[in-house]
């Protein structure tokens, strides 16, 4: 399992920062932001190999399930 920030969302935020810098904003004037969207990814193939059983409720909450 992996739970962490959405890379797709992070790349979008990075593009917004680059846009502001190219428009003349000094990098020191830009605020520090924390991720706002997180993803839960479950690898069922690895879980089965390790003999783990993932509860169906957790599978339902996952953003992505690798089978």
URMONOR-V987883 format. One record per pair of residues at least 12 apart in sequence whose C-alpha atoms are under 6 Angstrom apart, sorted by the first residue. I is the first residue (numbers start at 1). J is the second residue. Records with the same first field share a line. If there is no record, write none. Layout:
I = J  J
This chain:
1 = 41  42
2 = 40  41
3 = 39  40
4 = 38  39
5 = 37  38
6 = 37  38  39
39 = 63
40 = 62  63
41 = 62  63  64  65
42 = 65
43 = 65  66
44 = 66  67
45 = 67
